[in-house]
Amino acid sequence: MIEARATLRSVLRSRWLPGVLMATALVPLYWLSAVTRVGGGDWGQFQTFGYMGGLAHAPGYPLVIGSINLATRVIRVGDPAHVANLVNASFAAAAGIALLYAGWLLTRSRLAAVVATIVFATGYSVWAQATQAAHISVQTMLVFLLFLALVAYDRRPGPLRLAAVALATGLSLTNHGLSLFMLPATALVVATRRFPGIARPRTLLTAVAAGLLGLTPWLYVLRGLFVPVPANRPETIQRLDLGDVGHLVIGKPLEGIGESGAVESPLENGRLAILTEWPAFAHDVLREFGWFWIVLTVLGWLAVARERPRLAGWIAWTGLSTLWFALATPPFLDSDRYFAIVFAVMAICLAAGIGAVVHHASRLADRWTPAGRRNAVLAIGLLFVFASGLRLHQQFTGPPRVNVVRLRENAAEQAEIGLRIVTTMEPRGVYFTNWTSSWYPRYARHVLGYDRDLRIETVDFWTMGIDGAEAILASGRRLYLQRSTPEYEEAFTLVKRAGVFYEVLPKT
């Protein structure tokens, strides 16, 4: 009996048990939420090119695209887009587990880490981004992994922990250009937290090797030298040369950098971009966290600033630089996608805030009897458990769940429309559509195999590429449109096909 109790106590104190339990919660949640059909915009691009072996827009995203390509080659059951979304859901679950351990190591409180992970993982936009393959869920995972390595290094620096920081840094550079913002803050943490022997050649070589190991997903782009992808530029790069690699790595990671190399002011041309985006950001923060958790987040950053100023600086720099990128650089309409990364560093601060409350409550109770102290700490713990339970109820029954359901339903509806379009078009037909909606018919053509020498071209949504209509018809190909416009109706005869798109015919 005594041995059984000792074994149970050992299991409960295991450092792996919280991660296993969190995985058993997050993996089913995200997998069951994953969209089962192809999506539009970046989602459709990642799902389509992940299966085809292409590359997404700059900087290429070799980590997530390569992972999707591998998974869809191994898993031959079901829709490849669904497999791609399950890969993304797995990255989202890994992000939650990394946050759990980062928060635990930072605060020494399992309760704080678990509650912060619950709040973050069930957020409106975080949950939505986990349902379809793109770069945001992967980026949040990389943020948490790098911060976890930095917490361990800051607590007790050494060669292996420096190598872990280098590995996480290299891996972070295989996704979005936003990771470039973390580099100076990470370098500052390492430079101001030196240890004996940090300058030894062996230590430096180990760190460099670890960083290069983290960069290995970039080897995926080499397949483009030998395997052309049958899709049109600029949606993918069919064959890579050195110029293409340069474009992918450094071409467009910082949108908003002018030709002179200086950052263009968001106030130029009379557009108060930052001011117009701030209300959207404030709305999203409140929707994601709520006032109760936001207050704890602010307290958490102050607590980290007091005890770990290097890490507090890293958090502030990463969050503010990402926010600058989202709000002050074009395209403004896409800024909300990057808020999830700001929410990630806020979740770290939330864990610190909860940990600080538990810690100070325990210190205040030191004057009480052991039973009173235990009851006080238990009461604080139950308060946070109740708050997190209420949070789960609100998220699973409110707008976040409704949003996920709508994403699934919309993808299923649009995927059916895309399939109907390519099966209705005549062979060698040309379809004019906007970029966001182009992935439904592209996926049906390239992935599902409804080819028949069809061409799918992306055009401006408002003009529908009317300048090129005459040339298409003169070539003997049939022309189809996503939508009609007054200009087309005046110059051509439009016939609705399959109830969802139009065929362009000469005026009789």
N, C-alpha and C positions, 0 to 999 in steps of 0.2 A: 504493500500500500504506500509505504514511504517512497519507494523507488518510483512508483507510478506518479505520485505527486511531484517528485523531483523532475521526472521526465516532462510532465505537463508544464511545469514552471519553466523548464528550459525551452520548450517549444514556444510558449507565450513570449518569452524574452528574446526569441530568435530575431535576428536582423532581417531575415528573409520573409518571415510570416506576413508582415504588413504589405510587402510588395506582392506576394502571392494572392492575398485577399483582395487587394486593389485590382490586380489583373483579372481575377474572377468576376469582378463587378464591372470594370470598364470594357473589357473585351466583348462580352455579350451585349452590353449596351450599345457600343459603337457598331458592332457587326450587324446587329438586328436593325440599327438605324440606317445602315449604308444603303444608298440609292442603288436599285437593281438594274437600271438602264443608263444609257449614255446621257450626259448633260450638255448644256450649252456653254459658250465662252471658254474660259480657261479649263473648266472641268472637262468638257468634251475634248479639248486639245490634249490634255494629259492622258485621258482614257484611250483616245484613238492612237496617239503616237507612242504611248506606253506599250500598247499591243504590237504596233507596226515596227517599233524599234527606231522611231524618229526622235527628234529633239524638240522640246517646247521652245517658246520664244526666249530671248536672252534673259538670263545667262545660261540657259540650257537645262538646268535642274537634273543633272545626271543621277543623283542619288535616288530621287523618287521615280524618275522615268525608267532608270535601269532596274529598280526593284519591281516595278509594274511589269516590265518586259520579262523578267525572270519568272515572276509569279504566273503570268498568263501563259508562259511556255510550259510550266510544270503542272498547273491546274487547268485541265482541259474540260472541266464540267461547268456548265452554265455560261452566261453571257460574259465575255471578256471585260466589259465595262464594269460589271458587278465585281469581278475579281480585282480589278484596279481599285475600286472603291473600298474593298475589304483590306487591301494593302494600306490605303490611306487611313482606314479606321484603326489598323494595327499601330501605325505611327502615332495616331492620336492617343491610343491607350498607353503606348510607351512614354508619351509626353507626360501623362498623368502619373505614371510610376516614377519617372525621373523627378517630377515636382515633389512627390511624396518623400523621396529620399533626400532631395536637396533641402526641403523644409525641415525634415527631421534632423539632418546633420547641422543645420543652421541654428535650430532652436533647442535641440535635445528633447523635444516634446513630440511624441507620436500623435497625440491628440491634435496639436496645432497643425502638423503636416497632413493628417487625414482630413480634417475639416477644410483646410485651404484647398486641398486637391478636389474635394467634393464640390466646393463653390466654383472653382475654375472649370472643372471638367463638364459641369452641367450648364455652363453659361450659354446664352442665346446664340452668339456667333461662334463660340468655340465648338459647341455641339453641332451646329450647322456645317461648319467647315470640316468636321470629321466625317460627314456623310458621303463626300465625293472627293475624288482624287485631285489634288492641287498641291501647292507648296506651303500653305499656311500651317497645317497640322505638323508637317515635318519641321518647319522652322521653329515652332514653339518647343518641339522635342529637343532640337539642337540647342536652343537657349537654355533649357533646363539642364541638359547634360553638361554644357560648358559651365554653368553656374555651380553645379554639383562638384565638378572638378576643382573649381576655384575655391569653394568653401573648404574642401579637403586640403587644398594646398595652403590656404591662408591659416588654417588651424595648425597644421604641422608640415611646413614645406620640406620637400625632399626630392631626390631624383625621380622616383617613380611617379610622384604626384605632379611634378613638373611635366613629365612625359604624358600624363593623363590630360593635363591642360592643353598641351600641344596637339594631342590626338583629337580632343573635342573641338579645338579651334580649326584644325584641318578639315574635319568632317563638316563643320558648320559652313565652310567655304564651298561645299558641293551643292548648295541649294540657292537661296536668294541672295542678291547683292546686299541686302540689309545686314548680313553677317559682317560686312566690312566695317560697319559702325562699331562692332564689339571689339575690333582689333586693338585700337589705342587704349581702351579701358582695360582690356585683358593684359596688355603689355605693361601698363602702369602698375597693376596689381602685382605682377611677377617681379618687376623691377624694384618695387618698394618692399617686397617681402622675400629678401634674399636669404640664402642659407649657405653654410660653409661648403665649399666645393661646387657651387653653382656654375663657376666659370671653368671647371675642368673640362678638357676636351671630350672625355667619355660622357659626361653628363649632357653636354651640349649636343653631341652627336646622337645620343639617345632621344633627346627632345626633338631634334630635326627629323630623325627617322620616324618618330611617332606622328609628327605633323604630316610627313609625306604619306604615311599609312592612312591617315584620315582623308587625304586627297585622292586615294585610289579610285573612288567612284568616277572620277574624270576619265579613267581609262575607257569607260563606256563610249565616249565620243569617237574612239578610234574605229568602232564598227562602221561609222559613217563613211570612212575612207573606202570601204569595200562593199557595203550593202546600201544601195540606193533605196530611198523610200518613195513610193509612187504617190506623192502629193505635191501640190503646187507651192512655190515660194509665194509670200514670205512665211507661210505657216510652218514650214520646216526647212531644214537644210539637207539636201539630198546627199551631197558628198562634201566632206570637210577638207579644207586646206588650212594652211597656217593662218591666213587672213580670217577664215571663219572661226577658228579657235580663239583668236584674239578678240573677235567680236563677241563671242559667247562669254569669255571670262571677264573682259573689262569694257565691252562696248557700251552697255546700257545699264549698269548696276545703279547708277545715280542719275535718274531722270531729273531734268531741271538744270543740269550743268550746261552752260552756254558754250558757243564756239570759242569764246575767249578763255574758257576754263574757269571762269568765275561763276558762282551760283547766282542765277537770275533771281531778282527780287520778286516775291509773290505779289508785290504791290504794283508791278509794272503793268502798263496798258490799262491802268485804272481799275484793275480787278483786285478786290480785297479778299484774296483767296483764303487766308488763314481765318479771317473774321467770319467768313461765310461757312467755313467747315467746323468751327468750334462748337456751335450748337449741336451738330450731328454727333461729334465726339462725346460731348457731355451727356447727350441722350443715350448713347450706346453704353457709356460707363455705368449710368444708373440702371439701365436694363440688364447689364451683365452682372452687377454686384448688388446694388441697393445700398442705402445710406449706412446701415449697420456695419456691413463689411467694408465699405469705403473708409469709415472712421478708423476701424482696426487696421486697415492698410496704411493710412497715414501714420498712425502710432507705430506700426511695424517698421516703416522706413526710418523713423526717428530713433527707434531702438537699435536698428542696425548701424545707423550713423554714429551712435554713441559707443557701441561695442566693437564694430567692425567697419571703420570708416572707409577702408579700401573697397569693401564689397558694396557699401552704400553708394560710393561714387560710381562703381560699375553699374549698379542698378539704375541710378539716375541718368547716367550717360546713355545707356542702352535704350531706356524708355523714352527719353526726351529726343534723342536723335531719330528714333523710329517715328515718333510723333511728328517731328519736323518733316521727315520724308513723306509721311502720309498727308499732312495738311498743307505743306508749303510747296510741293512740287507737283507738276502735272503728271498724269491726268487726275483731276480732282475726284472724278466719279468713282475711282477705284480705291480711294483712301480708306474706306471702312474695312477693307480686307486686312489691312496691316494693323488695325487696332488690336487684333487678337494677340499680337506680339507685345504690345503695351500691356494688355491684360495679363500676359504671362509674368512680366516683372512685377506687376501689381499683386499677383497671386503669391509670389515669393515674399513680398512685404506683408501680405495678409497672414501668412504662416508665422512670420516674425511677430506680428502684432498679437496674435492669439497666444503664441508662446510667451510673450512679455506679460500678458495679463495673467496667465497661469502661474508664471514664475513669481510675479510680485504678490499675487494672492497667497501663494504658498509662504512667502517671506513674512507677510503680515500675520499669517496664522501661526508663525513660529512661537509666539508668546502664549498661545493657547495650549491646552492639554493635547497629548498625541491624538486622542479620539476626536477632539474638536478640530484639530488641524486636518485630520483625515477627512472629516465630514465637510469642511470648508472647501478643500480641493475637489472632493467628489461633487459638491454642489456646482462649482465652477465648470467642471467637466460635463456634468449633466446639462447645464445651460447651453454649452456649445453643441452637445449632441442633439438637444432639442432644436436649436437654431438650424443646424445642418439638416435635420429631418424635415423641418418646415420648408427649408430651401428645396429639398428634393421634391416635396409634394407640390410646391409652386411650379417648379420647372417641368415636372412630368405631367401636370394637368393644365398648364397655362400656355402662353404663347410659344415658348421654346419647343415644346412637343408638337404643337400645331404647325409651327414652321417646318420642322423636320418632315412631318407627314405631307405637307404641301410640296416640299422639294421632291419627295418620292413620286407623288402623284403627277406633278408637272413633268418630271423627266419621263415617266412612262407615257404620258400623253404626247409629248413632243417627239419621243423616239418613234412612236407609232406613225406620227405624221411624216417624219423623215423617211421611214421605210416605205410609206405610201407614195411619197414623191418619187423616189428612185425606181420603184416598180411600175409607176404610171408613165414616166418619161419614156419617150422613144429612144432607141439606141442612138448614140452619138449626140444626144441632146445636151444643151448647156443650161445650167441653172444659175441665175443671178440671185444672191442672197447676202445678207449682212454677215459679218464675221461671227458674231455671237451665235446665230442660228445655223451657221453652216455646218456645225459638227454633227447634227442629227443626220443629214443626208450623206456627209462624208463618211461617217461611221458605218452607215448602211452599205455604202459602196465599197469601202476599202476593207472593213473588218468582217461584215456579214456576207460580202462577196457579190453584191448586186452591182456589177461593174458595167458591162455592155458599152464600154468606151464613153461613158458619161463624163462631162466636165462640170465641176462645181466651182464657181468663181465668186469671190467676195467683192462686194461693191458697197458704195455708200447707201445707207438705208433710205435716204430721202430721195435721191435721184434714181436709184436702182440701175445705175450704169447705162443710162439711156444713150450716152454717146457711143457706146460700142454695140448697140443693138443692130444697126444696119449691117455692120460687118459680119456679125454672127449669122444673120439671115442670108446674106449674100454668099456665105461659105457653104450653104446647103444644110447647115445644122438647124435643128429646132431650138427655139429659145423659150425658156420658162422663167417666171419671176416669183419671188417670195410674196410680193405685194404689188398692187397696181398703183399708178400715179396719174395725175391729170395729164402730164406730158405724154405718157405712154398711150393713154386713152385717146388723146388727140391725134397722135401720129400713127397708131397701129390699132388693130382689132385684138382685144384681149378676151380669151376664152378660159373660164374657170375649169380647172381639172381637179378631180378627186375632192372637190369642195374645199381645198386648202391652198392652192397655188394657181398661177395663171400661165397660159401659153400665149406667146406673142405671134400674131399673124399679120401679114401685110394688109393694108386697107384695100378692100375690094371696090 
